[in-house]
Amino acid sequence: MNVQKSASVGRPRGFDADEALESAMRVFWQNGYEGASLSDLIEAMGISRTSMYASFGNKEELFRKALTRYADGPASYGAEAVAEPAARDVATVFLNGTVRSATLPGYPTGCLSLRASLIGGEDSQVIRELLADWRDETSAMLRKRFQRAVDEGDLPAETDPALLTRYVMMIGNGIAVQAAAGAPRDELQLIADAVLQSWPPVLSRQQDER
């Protein structure tokens, strides 16, 4: 009986892996990759270091899982945008989604990807490449969608899909940076609305070649 009691006491308590990953995502979002210490992560997740390694792997592997959760959750507007029927709708969903994601109540402001990119050590090169690949995937999705809009006549024939993609993403990044600096949602939405009022912007292949 004493042996059974000791074994019971020694067993790690169960935990909700989904909630733990959500907490880790928020820590990375708030502090960036380098700024998120293992102690911060473990405390926020409410688990032991052993449980973290057993369930999520090391810090790099945990970040990869947290980034996937972010992409499928707060940042899912990218995939949602390219499913829209018209190019203006694509830009609307993308920019409005950026505003919403960067100012979610109860979450850190700004963009997890941008915060986590502020790293300088050689040991973080893998993370920089991971984030660059993630942003490139989003860029490729938008570029392909805008190219389709040109082919279908939804955008002017002279429109450069690559340049238009850079334009939309730069506006989105600017919104995220301003949100992280404390800009309120209503002001950021005014910026997104102003961009959409002048849609489509005159961004031609001739401009891209200069």
N, C-alpha and C positions, 0 to 999 in steps of 0.2 A: 504493500500500500504506500509506504514511504517512497519507494522507487518510482511508482506511477505519479505521485504528486510532484516529485522532483523533475520528472520528464515533462510534465505538464507546464510547470513553471518555466522550464528551459526553452519551450517552443516559442518561436517568434510570433507575435500577434499578427493576425491577418490584416490586410489593408486593401483599400480600393485603388487598384493600379491606375484606373482612369482619372480619379481625383488627384492622385500623386503626380501623374504626368501633367495634368492641368496646372498644378501648383508649380512644377518645374518650368513649364512654359512661361508662366508669369514672372518668375525670377529672372530667366534669361531675357525676357522682354524688358524688364525694369533695369537690369544691371548690365546687359550685354553678355557676351560669352566670357571674356576674361574677368569681368567684374563679378560674375556669379561664382562664388566659392562653393566648394563641396559642402562646407558647413551650412551655408545659406540654403543650398538646394535640399540637403537632408532635413534641415529644420522645417522648411516650408512643406516638404513632402510628408513629413510626419513619420518617417521610417528610419531604420538604422542604415549605416553605411553598407553593411553586409546585404541587407535586403535590396538596397538600391543597385548594387553591382549584380546581384542575382537576377533581378527583374528587368533592369534597364541597361546594364553594362556600365562602361566607364563614362566620364563626363562627355566625351565626344559623342559616344553612342546615344547618351541621354539627350544631348542637344539635337541630334538628327531626328529622334522621335518627337521632340518638342517642336521642331520646325515643321514636321509633317502635320502635327496637330494644328499648328498655327495656319498652315496652308489650307487645310481642310475646314478650318473654322473661321476665325476672324478675317483671314485673307482669302477666303474662297470666292470673293467678288471677281477675281481675275478670270477664273474658269466660268463663272456665271456670265461675265460680260461678253465673252466671245460666242456665247450661245444665242445672243440677241439677234433679231432679224435685220437690223439696219446699223450702219456704222455709227450714227449719232447715238443710238441706243447703247451700243458697245461702250462708247466714251462716257455716256451718262452713268451706266452701271459701274464702270471702273472708277470714275472720279468720285461719285457719291459713295461708293464702297470704301474708297480710301479715306474719305472724311469720316465715315461711320466707324471704320476699324481703328482709326487713329485717335478716336475720342470715345471709345466704349466705356460706359459707366462701370466702375469697379476694376478696370484694367489699366495698365500703364499707358501713357499717351505715346503717340508716334508709331513707329514701325519696328517690329522685332528684328527684321532683317537689317535695317539701317543701324540700329543700336548695336547689334551683334557684330557688325562689320568694322566697328571702331576698335580694331585689335592690331597690335604691332609686332608681337613676338614671332619668331620663326616656328615655334611649336603650334601656332594658330594658323599656319598657312593652309592646312587642310580645311579649316572652318571658312576661311576667306574664299577658297575655291568652291566649297559647297554652296555658300551664299551667292557667289557669282553665277554658278550654274543654275540655281533656283531663279534668280532674276532673269537670266538668259532664257529660261524656259517660258517665263511669263512674256518676255519680249517677243519670242518666236511665235507664241500663240496670237498675240495682238497683230504682229506683222502679217501673219498668214491670213487672219480675219480681214484686215484692211485691204490686203491684196485681192481677196475675194470680192470685197465691196467695189474695188476699182473694176474688176473683171465684169461684175454684174451691172455696172453703171450707177451704183449707189453713191460712189465718190467720183469726182471729176477724173477724167482719163489721165491728166498730167500729175495727179497726186502721187507722191512717193510714199509707199506704205512704210518703209523703214524709217523715214524722217518723221512721219506722222506718229509712229510708235514711240520714237524717242521723245517727241513733243508731249504726248499724253503721259508717258512714264515720268518725265521730268516734272510735269505739273503735279503728278501724284506724289513724287518724292518730296517736292517742295511743301506740299500740304502736310505730309507726315513730319517733316522737320519743324514746321511752324507749330504743329500740334504738340510736339515734344517740348517746344520752347514755351508752351502755355497758351497758345492762341485758342480761343473758344470755338466750339463746333459751328456756331452760327456765322462767324466771320470766315471760317474756312469754306463753308458751304457757299458763301457769296462768291468766293474765288472760283469754285467749281462751276457755279452757275454762269459766271461771266465768260468762262472758257466755252461753255456749251452754247451760249447765245450767239457766238461768232462762228459756230460750226457750219461747214468744215473750214478749217484754217487753210490759207493758201500755202501749201507746202509741196512744191513741185520737184521733179527730178533735176531740173536745171539749178535750183537752189542748192540741192544736195551735192552737186558737182563743183560748186564754187569753193 
